[in-house]
Amino acid sequence: MCTVKILPAIFLFSINGTAALAQIAPAPSLPPTAQAQQAFAVTQAQSMMITNQAQLQGLIATQAALLGSAQARAIFLGQAASLQARLNTNQSSMFAAQAALSAMQHSLDLRQQLQVRSTILSMRGSGVENASAMQAAVQLASLDPVKFAKRSAMLYAAAARASGQTAPEPASAGQAPTLTPSPDAVPLPVEPPPMMIRPTFGNPMEIDKPRFSVEPGKVDAGTKVRIKCETHYATIYYTTNGWTPTTQSAKYTGPITLKANTHLEVIAVGPNFLRSPVERADYKVADAHPQTLETAVTVSGDGILRAGTPVRVVFAGKDIDSDSAEVGDPIMIVLDELIKLGDTVVAPKGAPVSADLTFADAGRGPAPGDLVFEIHSVEILGKHVPLFGGETLEGVKGGKNAVIKPGMTAMAFVAADTHVQ
């Protein structure tokens, strides 16, 4: 006669929406080894749905308590240790995969932000401040470096024509002019140290001050100002916004056409990054109409403030004097224009902007004072919008301090696409 043993049934039910297996005590007639094996089979099946060590330990303890003998419990607990080890391994693999994915995403985000900053600096160094042109260049840079190189060359040429400078002609019909290499070639568009390939003549520790072809004062509209430096192989940079030029400012490539009242500041940078004193000139153009600044930044219809969007900011509060200012002092910078989504103002003019004073040095002897600030972010509808920008201000040679006065404006740029809706 054949005897059939029926194992206890295992029922599937749900607790708080999580599937679990009902635990039923093994038949007392089974030997300890068989009881332990049955309990292990039940626990193993249920452990497949558990990802938490505490839950697994509770499951094992509950199942062990249902066993009828100490021998069965000992055998079962020895077998159940393998389930805990497997869960530890799975969790470690899962966390390692998550960490790897997180690190990869972080790396990609940093790379994109660096590429955006590189593009912004490159465009700004060529005199491009137009919002649509800047956004187009940034978007193309993130999508296709080849297209960006061609597009940026066209934008550089347009900027040169707009400022009265002479842009090189294309090498052949249908080919864009190659003014600068693609920013993908280097992380930041900075003039490389030329000491190894460019000879220096005269005193290498002194860079001649640049000279203007037109004396400051009243001029006619359309007057062209040429800039020259007697130091061999010096590169000239200039600004027209009141801030001191750096190697990230517009590079002089030809005559500058005066169309409105202009405050021109110029430096020459020679081999090994030695720099000339700052040369300044104010030109008042006859019958010049004041320039009308844009009063609003427009967010795209999808609610995303695009990387590369220029945002004008302005200093508020009190004067910042290089004689008394220190790095880390709070500085008050606010938006100088509205930020709008459709007809809705999402950030009003005067909204605070996060910025730091990163360098402050008082004038001593012949050396002028210096101030440098960096812009970091602005809050829009509770969203943190990263910004990228900053300027340098140098006093007049002879120990004069640099003073940032309320009302001085600067340009910041959105550093990453940000959803602000």
Residue pairs with C-beta under 8 A, 6 or more apart in sequence:
5 27
7 27
7 38
8 24
8 25
8 26
8 27
8 38
9 24
10 21
10 22
10 24
10 42
10 45
11 21
11 22
12 19
12 20
12 21
12 22
13 19
13 20
13 22
14 20
18 49
19 49
20 46
20 49
21 42
21 45
21 46
23 42
23 59
23 62
23 63
23 66
24 42
24 66
25 66
25 67
25 68
26 34
26 35
26 38
26 39
26 66
26 67
26 68
26 72
27 35
28 68
30 38
32 69
32 71
32 72
32 75
33 72
33 75
35 67
35 68
35 69
35 72
35 76
36 67
36 72
36 73
36 75
36 76
36 79
37 75
37 79
39 63
39 64
39 66
39 67
39 72
39 76
40 76
40 79
40 80
42 63
43 59
43 60
43 63
43 76
43 80
43 83
44 83
46 59
47 56
47 59
47 83
47 86
47 87
50 56
50 59
50 87
51 87
51 90
51 91
53 84
53 87
53 88
53 91
56 83
56 84
56 87
57 84
60 77
60 80
60 83
60 84
63 76
63 80
64 73
64 76
64 77
64 80
67 73
67 76
109 416
112 142
112 307
112 416
113 386
113 415
113 416
114 187
115 141
115 142
115 183
115 184
116 138
116 141
116 142
116 307
116 308
116 388
116 415
116 416
117 188
117 388
117 415
118 141
118 183
118 186
118 187
118 188
118 189
119 137
119 138
119 141
119 148
119 152
119 183
119 308
120 134
120 138
120 308
120 388
120 413
121 183
121 188
121 189
121 248
122 152
122 180
122 183
122 189
123 133
123 134
123 137
123 152
123 155
124 248
124 249
124 250
124 411
125 189
125 248
125 249
125 250
125 251
126 155
126 156
126 159
126 160
126 179
126 180
126 250
126 251
127 159
127 160
127 162
127 163
127 165
127 250
128 134
128 137
128 155
128 156
128 158
128 159
129 310
129 411
131 294
131 297
131 309
131 310
133 155
133 158
134 308
134 309
134 310
134 413
135 306
135 307
135 308
135 309
136 151
136 155
137 148
137 151
137 152
137 155
137 308
138 306
138 307
138 308
139 306
139 307
139 308
140 147
140 148
140 151
140 152
141 148
141 152
141 183
141 184
142 307
145 182
145 184
148 182
148 184
149 176
149 181
149 182
149 184
150 176
152 180
152 182
152 183
153 176
153 177
153 178
153 179
153 180
154 176
154 177
156 167
156 177
156 179
156 180
157 167
157 176
157 177
157 179
160 166
160 167
160 179
160 253
160 254
161 167
163 250
163 256
163 257
164 224
164 254
164 255
164 256
164 257
164 258
164 259
165 252
165 253
165 254
165 255
165 256
165 257
166 253
166 254
166 255
167 177
167 179
167 253
167 254
168 177
168 178
168 179
169 177
170 176
170 177
171 177
171 178
179 253
180 189
183 189
189 248
190 247
190 248
191 235
191 247
191 269
191 273
193 271
193 272
193 273
194 233
194 271
194 272
195 271
195 272
198 232
198 233
198 271
199 232
199 233
200 232
200 233
200 270
200 271
201 232
202 231
202 232
204 270
204 271
204 272
204 274
205 274
206 231
206 274
207 229
207 231
207 234
207 268
207 269
207 270
207 274
207 275
207 276
208 229
208 230
208 231
208 234
208 268
208 276
209 229
209 268
209 276
209 277
209 279
210 227
210 228
210 229
210 236
210 266
210 267
210 268
210 276
210 279
211 227
211 228
211 229
211 230
211 279
212 225
212 226
212 227
212 264
212 266
212 279
212 281
213 224
213 225
213 226
213 227
213 228
214 223
214 224
214 225
214 226
214 281
214 283
215 281
216 281
216 282
216 283
217 282
217 283
217 284
218 283
218 284
218 285
218 286
219 258
219 283
219 284
219 285
219 286
220 285
220 286
221 258
221 259
221 285
221 286
221 287
221 288
222 257
222 258
222 259
223 257
223 258
223 283
223 285
224 255
224 256
224 257
224 258
225 255
225 256
225 257
225 258
225 264
225 281
225 283
226 255
226 256
227 236
227 238
227 252
227 256
227 266
229 236
229 268
229 276
231 268
231 270
231 276
232 270
233 270
233 271
234 268
234 269
234 270
234 276
235 247
235 251
235 252
235 268
235 269
235 270
236 251
236 252
236 266
236 267
236 268
236 269
237 245
237 246
237 247
237 249
237 250
237 251
237 252
237 266
237 267
237 269
238 245
238 249
238 250
238 252
238 256
238 264
238 265
238 266
238 267
239 245
239 249
239 250
239 264
239 265
240 262
240 263
240 264
240 265
241 263
241 409
241 410
241 411
242 263
242 265
242 408
243 265
243 391
243 392
243 393
243 410
244 265
244 267
244 278
244 391
244 392
244 393
244 394
245 265
245 266
245 267
245 278
246 267
246 392
247 269
247 273
252 266
256 264
258 283
258 285
259 285
259 288
260 285
260 288
260 289
260 290
260 291
261 282
261 283
261 284
261 285
261 288
261 290
262 282
262 283
262 285
263 280
263 281
263 282
263 283
264 280
264 281
264 282
264 283
265 278
265 279
265 280
266 278
266 279
266 280
267 275
267 276
267 277
267 278
267 279
268 275
268 276
269 275
269 276
270 276
277 397
278 394
278 397
293 312
293 337
294 312
294 337
295 337
295 338
295 349
296 337
296 338
296 339
296 340
297 305
297 309
297 310
297 311
297 337
297 338
297 339
297 340
298 340
298 341
299 305
299 339
299 340
299 341
299 346
299 420
299 421
300 306
301 342
302 421
303 341
303 419
303 420
303 421
304 417
304 418
304 419
304 420
304 421
305 339
305 380
305 385
305 414
305 417
305 418
305 419
305 420
306 414
306 417
307 413
307 414
307 415
307 416
307 417
308 413
308 414
309 413
309 414
310 411
310 412
310 413
311 335
311 337
311 339
311 378
311 387
311 411
311 412
311 413
311 414
312 335
312 336
312 337
312 409
312 410
312 411
312 412
313 333
313 334
313 335
313 336
313 353
313 355
313 375
313 389
313 409
313 410
313 411
313 412
314 333
314 334
314 335
314 336
314 406
314 407
314 408
314 409
314 410
315 331
315 332
315 333
315 404
315 405
315 406
315 407
315 408
315 409
315 410
316 332
316 333
316 334
316 350
316 406
317 331
317 332
317 406
318 406
319 403
319 404
319 405
319 406
320 329
320 331
320 357
320 371
320 403
320 404
321 369
321 401
321 402
321 403
322 360
322 361
322 362
322 363
322 369
322 370
322 371
322 395
322 401
322 402
322 403
323 362
323 363
323 369
323 401
324 362
325 357
325 360
325 371
326 357
326 360
327 357
327 358
327 359
327 360
328 356
328 357
329 357
329 360
331 355
331 356
331 357
331 373
331 404
332 352
333 352
333 353
333 355
333 373
333 375
333 410
334 349
334 350
334 351
334 352
334 353
335 347
335 348
335 349
335 350
335 351
335 353
335 378
336 349
336 409
337 349
338 345
338 347
338 348
338 349
339 345
339 346
339 347
339 380
339 420
340 346
341 420
341 421
346 380
346 381
346 420
347 378
347 379
347 380
347 381
351 378
351 379
351 380
352 378
352 379
353 375
353 377
353 378
353 387
353 412
354 375
354 376
354 377
354 378
354 387
355 373
355 374
355 375
355 376
355 390
356 373
356 374
356 376
357 371
357 372
357 373
358 372
358 373
358 374
358 390
359 370
359 371
359 372
359 392
360 370
360 371
360 372
361 369
361 370
362 369
362 401
363 369
363 395
363 398
363 399
363 400
363 401
363 402
364 399
365 399
366 397
366 398
366 399
367 397
367 399
368 394
368 395
368 396
368 397
368 398
368 399
368 400
368 401
368 402
369 394
369 395
369 399
369 400
369 401
369 402
370 392
370 393
370 394
370 395
370 402
371 392
371 393
371 402
371 404
372 390
372 391
372 392
372 393
373 390
373 391
373 404
374 389
374 390
375 387
375 388
375 389
375 390
375 410
375 412
376 386
376 387
377 384
377 385
377 386
377 387
378 385
378 387
379 385
380 418
380 420
381 420
381 421
383 418
383 419
383 420
384 418
385 414
385 418
385 420
386 414
386 415
386 416
386 418
387 412
387 413
387 414
387 415
388 412
388 413
388 414
388 415
389 410
389 411
389 412
389 413
390 410
391 410
393 402
393 403
393 404
394 402
395 401
395 402
395 403
